[in-house]
Amino acid sequence: MPLLLPPCSVLLVEDNALDVVLVETALEELQFLGQLEVVLGGEEAVKRLQMRPLPEVVLMDIHMPRVGGLGVMEALGVGLTKVKVVLWSSAFSPLDAVEAQAAGVHLYLEKPRTYQDLLEALGRVITC
C-alpha cells in the first residue's frame, strides 16, 4: 500500500522536463491530494514566491540556468522563513550543502537515482 502524503501545497522548481514528469507521476502514485504547482526555473520561482499565498513546501533544483536554487534563496532573503525549502541536485556537493544550510534551506538532497528512491524521498520531504 502506498504512503499517503498530507494535502499540502507544493511548489516544484525544476528546469528538467523529465524530472517534472517523474515527480508528478510519483506524487500521483503516492496519492498526493495537495496542490502541486510547477515553475520551470529560478527566475519564475522568484516571481512566484513574491506572491501570496506561499506554498508550504518548495522542492527546488539547486543547479538551473541563470538563477539556481541558491540564487532564489538569496533573492528572497528572509521571505521564506515559514516555508519548508528543500534543494536537490543530481550533482550533490558538500560545498552546496554548506551554502544551502547557510541560506536557510530546510534540507539539501541528492536527486534520487531510482523511481523507488524518488518515492521514498518525496515521502520524507512533503510534510506540512
N, C-alpha and C positions, 0 to 999 in steps of 0.2 A: 504494500500500500504506500503511495507517495506521501511525502511530508507535506502538510498543509501549511502554507505561508499566511501570515497575518495580512489583512487587507489594508496595506499602507500605500502611500503614493511614492512612486519611484521614478527618478529621472535617470535614464541611461544616456551617457555622453560617450559616443563611440564613433570613430571615423571609418571603421571596417564594417561594411555591409554584412558580410558573412557572420561576424560576431554578433551583430544586432539580431539576425535571424536565429542564431543559436540561443541567445538569451531569451528571445520571445518564445521559442519552442520549449525551452526548459521551464520557463515560468508557466506555460500552459500545462505542461506535464505535472508540475508541482501544484496545480490547481490554484494558482495565484489569483485572488479575487480583488486585488487592489488595482490602482491605476498606474499604468506604465506609460511614460512619455519618453520619446526618443529625440535627441538632438544630435546632429552629425559632426560636431566639432566644438572646440573650446570657445570660439567667438560666439557661437549660438548659445552655448551654455552660460556665458557671462550675461548675455541679454536675458535669457530665460530666468536666471537666478536673481536678477534685479527686480523681477515681477513677484507679485504675491497671488495666491499663497505659495509658499515654498514647499517643495516635496519633503517627505520625511527622510528619504534615503536618496543619495546620489551615488551612482556607480559610474565611475569615470575612468577612461583610459588616461594614463599618465603621459604617453607619447603620441601626440597628434600634430599634424601640420599647423603652422602659425601659432596657435595657443594650445598648449598641453594642459594637463590636469593641474600641475603646479602653477602654471600661469593663471588659470581660472581662480585658484585659491588666492593667489597674490592680488589679482584684480578685485576680488570681492572682500578681502580682508576679514574682519570680524563678522561680516554679514551672514556667515554660515555657521555660527557657533551653535545654533539649535538644530542643525541638520546633520544627520549621520552621513559623512562623506567617506566613501571607500574608493581608493585609487587602485587600479590594477594595470599590469603590463606584461606583455609576453617576453620582454627583456628585463626581467627583475634585476634590480641593482641595489646593493646595500646603501650606496650614497643616496639614491632616490628614496629609500625607506627613511633615512635620517631627515632628508628635506621634507618629505611628506609629514612626518611627525611634527617637525618644527612649524609647518604650515597649518597645523590643527586638524589634520586628517585623522579620522577615526581608525582606519585600517588600510594597510597597503599590502596587496596580494600579487602573487604571480598569477597570470591568467591560467585557468585550468587547461590542461593538455588533453583531457578526455571529456566526453559528454557526461559521464558519471561524476567526474571531479567538478564539472560545472554545476551539476545539480546539487552536489554537497556544498559547494561554495555559496551558491545563491541561498540555500537553506540557512547558512551561517550569517550572511550579511544582511538579508532582508528581515530585519526585526524592527519593530516600532512600538 
